[in-house]
Amino acid sequence: MNIENPIKNCRICGGLLYIEPLLRLENMPKAAQFFPCENMLANEAGSNLEVCQCSACNLIQLNSQPVHYYKEVVRASAYSQEMESYRLQQFADFANTYKLTGKKGIEIGCGRGEYLKLINKVGIDAYGLEYGKNSVKQCHKDGYKVFQGFVEDVGYQLPEAPYDTFFSLNWLEHLPKPHLTLRGVAQNLSPNAVGLVEVPNFDMILANNLFSEFINDHLFYYTKETFTQLLLISGFEIVEIKPVWHNYIISATVKKRAATNFEKLTNFQEKINLEIQQYLKKYSNKRVGIWGAGHQALAVISLLKLQDKICYVVDSAKFKQGKYTPASHLPIVSPDHLVKEPVDAILVMAASYSDEVARTIRDSYDKAIDVAILREYGLEILV
């Protein structure tokens, strides 16, 4: 059984696929859409499929090439009244929960606008993106605000962006690089934007032995675990993820991930700087040392520019003694140096060893030495 141009690495994480496919299927339909006409039957034939798994991220996938129309959305489910009723209620709950009335939303891969009318109906100002030109024409004819295109990567610019919400409904499984599409979408969203993202549920397929679910159109077969991984590496936090629609679909509500807020960190740096500088003012004409040449102490010395106010750094590690602190160039000495060249005060920056170091200074060296410890909450001056 031969596969045309098979891939050997996971399309998403780059990990190696297991050498042996999990399943081989012969004479499968080449596509689930655009059926052949009678005059095409003489040249129409099935194809072979290999269902593989990534040895790194565990994602189930075909090792074959995508169908030629993978960028387009074709929805047979749109003709189901039950599905339409379900979607309307789902979209209404989504809009109410996240206060999306009057907000801009876009469906990525909107087909002929089957769901855009429902998104509009629940109060979201609906836009759509669709690659199929005929589908876009139909959307325009029906009065929907739809753009022709496909999100290839993070640099893609969506017209009318940013959007407050987005939808991707049972389409990502067709795409060879869904993580790049999702990252591109994320760049076109407003801060704190939310999205509704869905794929077929492979956990259900496995549980029910639905071997007939494998098809050339679907390159990926997501479990809750692997779908979660995809969303996380694509720039989203997961608000909720669960099976819906008779367990056939994994539905995830996601939120655009924001950069980590470092305000508290920078504020604490300023606090420590102020406290240490005020402490050192009392010893402007005296000698001050630091105990600790670990990475935290080295960073504090450099960031707070303490090198001109400190005479040396004490450290018990012999391999550091006789060397100098990186960037700040202070000599690193052994504890015995406190006897040879005494200091009036010493700042202890030894992390979890700080209390032990402070006791050592009190017990083994001049008790007149003032000791202060840099704690996780600030500078503690020992009395």
N, C-alpha and C positions, 0 to 999 in steps of 0.2 A: 504494500500500500504506500503510495507516494504522495507527499504533500508539496505543493508548489511553493518554493521560497520559504521554507519553515524558519521560524525564529527559535533561538536557543536561550534567550534571556527574557526575563520579565519586562514587559513594556513599561511598567510603572517604577519598580525599585531597581531594576537592572540585575537582580539576582539570577542565578542559573536556574533554568527549569530542570526538574528531574529528568534524567536521561530517558527513562521509559515513560511514555504517556500513560495516564490513568485509564484512558479509554480510546479505542479506535473505532470509528464509524465509517462504513463504506457506502458509496452511492447515495450520499445525502443531497438534498436540494441545494443548489448553489446559492439560492437567495430565497427570502421569505416575501419579497415584494417584486413588483414588476414581472408578473407571470408571463411565460412565453405564449405567443399566439400560434395558431395551427401551422402557419408557414415557417415557424422557427423550430418546430419539433425535430426536424431531421438533424439539426446541429446542436440540439440541447441535450446535455447529459449531466449526471450527478457528479458529485465531488466527494473526496474523502476528508474526514475530520479527525484530528487528534486532540483530545482534551488533556491538557497538561496542568502542572501545578508548580508554582515558584517555590524553590527550596529555601528561600529567604523569608518572604513575606506571606507565603501560604496561599496566595491568590490563584484561584482556578481560572484558566484561560485557554483559548485555542492558540495553536502555534502557527496558524495560517494567516493570510493577508485579509484585510477588511474587504467587505463588498464595495463595489465602486460607488455606491450611493450612500455611504455611511454618514455623510454630513447632513443628509436630508431626513426629515421626520415624516413618516407615513403612519397614520393612526386608524386602525380598524376599530379599536375600542371606542372611538368617538361616536360610533353608531349605537352604542348600548345605552338605553335609557337608565338602567341601573347605575352604570358608571357615571353618567352625567349627574344624577341625583347625588351620588356619593361625593363627586368632586365639588359640587356646589356647596354642600354642607362642610366639607373639608376646608375649602377656601374661605368660607364665612368664619369658621372657627379660628383659622389662622389669622385672618384680618382683624378679628376682634381681640384675640389674645395679644397681638403685637401692635395694636393701635395703628393699623395701616390704612384706615379710611382717608382717602384723598392723597395718599402717598404714591410715588412712582414705583411701579414694579415692571419687571421684564421677564418673559418666558424665553429661555434659551433653548432653541429648537422648538418653535411653536407650530410647525406644520402649517395647516390651513386655517389656523386660528380657532380650532375647536374649543380650546380652554380659555382663550382670551376673552370670549364673551362672558364666561363664568367669572373670570377674575375681575372684569369690569363690573359685573353685577353685584359683587360683594363690596364695592366701593373703592377698589384699588385702581389707580390710573394706569391701565395696562398697555405695555408695549411688547413687541415680539422681535426675535431674531430668528431668521430661517434661511437656510442655504438654497433650498429648491426654488428656482425662479418662478415656476408655475404656481407653487404654493404661495409665494409672496404676492403674485398678481391677484390671486384669489382673495388673499387677506385685504389687499387694497380695495378690491371690488366690494368687499363686505364692510369696509369702513374702519378696519383695524390699523393701528399705528405699528407697522412692521418694517424692519430693515432687512435687506438681503445681505447675508454674510455668515461667517463661521469663526468662532473664537479659537485661533490656532495656538496662542501663547500669551504670556503675561503682558506683552506689549500691545495687545489688541485694544483699540479704542472703540467703545460702543457709542453710537450717536445718542445724544440727549443724556449721557451719563453726568453725574452719578445717580444710581438708583437706590431706593430704600429697601427693596426686596427683590428676590428673583425666584424663578421656578425652573427646575429641570426634572422632567417627569418621564421616567423609563426611556432614557436615551443614552446615558453615559456608557451603558454596556456595549454600545455599537462603536464607540470611539477608540482608536488605537492609543491615544494619549489623553485620557480624560483628566489627569491631574493638571496638564497644561491648560486645558480649557477652563477648568475650575479656577486655577490661579489667575487666568486672564479675566474671568468674570469678577473675581474678588477685587481686582484693581479698579473696577468700574462701579463699585458700590460706595455708598456713603458710610461714614463711621457708624458702627453698631447696627449695620444692615443685617436683616435676617433672610433666610432662604428656605425653600422647601425642595428637597432633593430626593429623588426616588429611583430605585433600580429593582429588577426582579429579584426575588428572595431565593437564593440557592439553598439555604437551610431547609426551606419547604420542599424544594425539588428533590433534595437528598432524602428527606423524611418520607416522601411519597414515591420514591423510585421512578421519577418522571424522566426516563431516558430520552423521551421525545422532545424535551425542552432544548436540547442542543441543536444549534442552527448556525450557519455561516454568519448570519447578521450579528449575532451576539458573540463578541470576542471575549468578554469577561463574564464570570459567574460569581457574584458577590455574596458572601455570608455577612452576617451582622458585623463580625470581627474585621473582615477585610474591607468592607465598605467604610467602617469607622476609620481604618488606617488611611484610606484614600482621602477622606474628607479632612483629616487632621493635617496631612502633608500638603494639602491644597490651600491652606490658609484659613481654615474655619474651626471654630469651637462647636461642639455638638451640644445642643440644648436638649434634644430628645431624639431617640432613634428606636423604632419599633416596627413590627410587621403589621401590615394593614391589608385590606381587600382580600379577605379569606386567606390571609398569610402569604399571598402571592407576591406582595411588594414589600420591600424594606423602605420605610419612609423616615427621613431624617430632617429635623428642623435644625438649621445651623445658623451661626452668627459669625459675621466677619471678625476675624481675630485682630485685635489691636496690638500695637507694640507694647511691651511691658513698661509700666509707669515707674520710672526711676526717681520720681520727685522725693520720696521719703529717703531714698539712699543719698541723694545729693544734699538734702537738708541735714541729714545726720553727719555727713562729711563736714559741713560747715560748722555744725555744733561741736564736733570733736576738735576741729581746727581752733575754734574760739577758746575752748576750755584748755587746750594744751598751750596755746600762745599766752593765755592769762597766767597759767601756772609757771611758764618759763620766765615771765616778766619778773617774778620774785627772785630769780636767780640770774639776772642779766649780767652781774659782775662775778658770778660764781661758776663752778664746774658742774655740768649735768651730763649724766650718761643714760644710755638706754640698755635694758637687758632684753635681748631677743633679736635674733637675726633670721627669723622665719619670714615667710613671704608676706604676711600681714604687716609685720613691723617694717620690712623694707619698703612696702607700698606707702605706709604712713609717713615714713621719713622723707620719701621723695615727693609725695603729693603735697605735704605740708611744709616742704622746704626747710627741714629742721637741721640740715647739715652744718649750718653756721652757728648753731646754738648748742650743739652736742659735741663732747670731746671724743667719745668712743662708744662702741656698741659691744656689750658683753654677751658671750654665748658659750654654753658648755660643750658644744660640739667641736671637737678638736680639728676636724677637717675644715672648719670655717675660720679658726683662729689664725692670725697672721695674714689674712686676706682683707679685702675691703668691700663695703656694701656697694652693690651695683647702682649705678646712676648717681648716688649721693657721695660715694667715695669716703666713707668714714671707716677708720680702722676697726677691725673686729678682734677683740681680745678675750683672754680667758678670765674666769671669775677672780683669779688671784690678782689681777690687775687693779681690783678695787683696793688692795692693800698697797701696791707699789705706787699707784697714782690715784689717790682717793678722790671721790666726787662729793659734792654737797647734796645732790639729789639724784634720784634715778627713776626713770620711767620704765615700768615693766610692761612689755608687750609680748608676752609669751603664751597667749591664747589660753588653752585649758591648763597650762602649767604655771600660770601667773601666781596663783596663791602659794604654790610650792616654792617658787622663786622668791616671793616676798618673805616667806619664813626663813629661807636660807640667808637672805640679806640681813634680816634682823638677828638671826642666831650666830652667824659666822663672821659678820663684818661690823664696821663701825655703826653703833646704834644711833649715832647722830645723823646718819644719812636719811634724808627725807625720801619716802617711797610713795609713788603714785602708780596705780594700775589702770591700764586702758581696758575697760570692760565693754561688754556688748551694748550697754546703755550710756556710756560716757566715761569720763575720767574720775576715778575714785582716789582721793588723797587719804592715805593711811595716817592715823594719829596714834 
